[in-house]
Amino acid sequence: MVPTDCLKAFCAVAASSGAVSLVHIVGHTPEAQTLEIGKGSCAGSLIILELVRVGKAPAAIVNINTEPILATGPIISKHFYGKDIPILALDEGSFKKIKTGQHIIVDAVQGHICISA
């Protein structure tokens, strides 16, 4: 177990170096209460915008519940950079079918995902 202050210091250094744009650790940072719920902040939305600008944006955001402030980044990125970042909120059962390391195809228009083997 790593003390919370050490984790905070590591995350601050990693983010300021430019090597890591954002770090959330489940149970340690308030934005990462669980992986299922996207709790955002103004900074999170701005980080998504910066990721779009430098070509490192997520292909999609998939979770159970997305707070409106988190959705702001993808909405603004469409306006400023012409980049769509689909946001798909799944029911809990569908979300839990996604396992670490799997690739998924997101169809935001139809509102479903295809999980690879």
C-alpha positions in Angstrom: 0.0 0.0 0.0 1.4 3.4 -1.0 0.5 6.4 1.2 -2.0 8.8 -0.4 0.5 11.7 -0.2 3.1 9.8 -2.2 0.5 9.0 -4.8 -0.6 12.6 -5.1 3.1 13.7 -5.4 3.7 11.1 -8.1 0.6 12.1 -10.1 1.5 15.8 -9.9 5.0 15.1 -11.2 3.8 12.8 -13.9 1.2 15.3 -15.1 3.6 18.2 -15.1 6.3 16.3 -17.0 3.9 15.9 -20.0 4.5 12.2 -19.9 1.1 11.5 -18.3 -1.8 13.8 -18.9 -4.2 12.6 -16.2 -4.0 10.0 -13.5 -6.9 8.8 -11.4 -6.6 5.9 -8.9 -9.8 4.2 -7.8 -10.2 4.8 -4.1 -7.6 7.6 -3.9 -8.7 10.4 -6.2 -12.2 11.8 -6.0 -12.7 11.5 -9.8 -12.1 7.8 -9.6 -14.7 6.5 -7.1 -15.1 3.6 -9.5 -14.3 3.0 -13.1 -18.0 2.7 -13.9 -18.9 6.3 -13.1 -17.3 9.2 -14.9 -17.1 11.9 -12.4 -15.7 14.9 -14.1 -14.3 18.3 -13.3 -13.5 21.4 -15.3 -9.9 20.3 -15.4 -10.9 16.9 -16.7 -12.8 18.5 -19.6 -9.8 20.7 -20.4 -7.5 17.7 -20.4 -9.7 15.9 -22.9 -9.5 19.0 -25.1 -5.7 19.0 -24.8 -5.6 15.3 -25.6 -7.6 16.0 -28.8 -5.3 18.9 -29.7 -2.2 16.7 -29.4 -3.8 13.7 -31.1 -4.0 11.5 -28.0 -7.7 11.7 -27.3 -9.7 8.6 -26.2 -11.5 6.8 -29.0 -14.7 6.9 -26.8 -15.9 7.2 -23.2 -17.8 4.2 -22.0 -19.2 3.9 -18.5 -22.5 3.6 -16.6 -23.0 7.2 -15.8 -21.4 10.3 -17.2 -21.7 13.6 -15.3 -22.5 16.6 -17.6 -19.2 18.3 -16.8 -17.2 15.3 -18.1 -19.2 15.4 -21.3 -18.2 19.1 -21.9 -14.7 18.1 -23.1 -15.9 15.9 -26.0 -18.7 18.4 -26.9 -16.2 21.3 -27.1 -13.6 19.2 -29.0 -16.2 18.7 -31.7 -16.7 22.5 -32.0 -13.0 23.5 -31.9 -11.2 20.5 -33.5 -13.9 18.7 -35.4 -13.2 15.5 -33.4 -16.0 13.3 -32.2 -15.5 11.4 -29.0 -18.6 9.3 -28.5 -19.9 8.9 -25.0 -21.9 5.7 -24.3 -23.6 5.0 -21.0 -24.3 1.3 -20.6 -26.4 -0.5 -18.1 -24.4 -2.1 -15.3 -24.7 -5.6 -16.6 -23.4 -4.7 -20.0 -20.6 -2.6 -18.5 -19.4 -5.5 -16.3 -19.0 -7.7 -19.4 -16.0 -5.6 -20.5 -12.8 -7.0 -19.1 -9.3 -5.5 -18.9 -7.4 -5.9 -22.1 -10.4 -6.4 -24.3 -10.9 -4.3 -27.4 -14.4 -2.9 -28.0 -16.1 -1.3 -30.9 -18.4 1.5 -29.9 -21.5 2.3 -32.0 -22.7 5.5 -30.4 -25.4 6.0 -33.0 -27.0 2.7 -32.2 -26.0 2.8 -28.5 -24.2 -0.5 -28.2 -20.7 -2.0 -28.1 -19.1 -5.1 -29.6 -16.6 -6.8 -27.3 -13.7 -8.7 -28.8 -12.8 -12.2 -27.6 
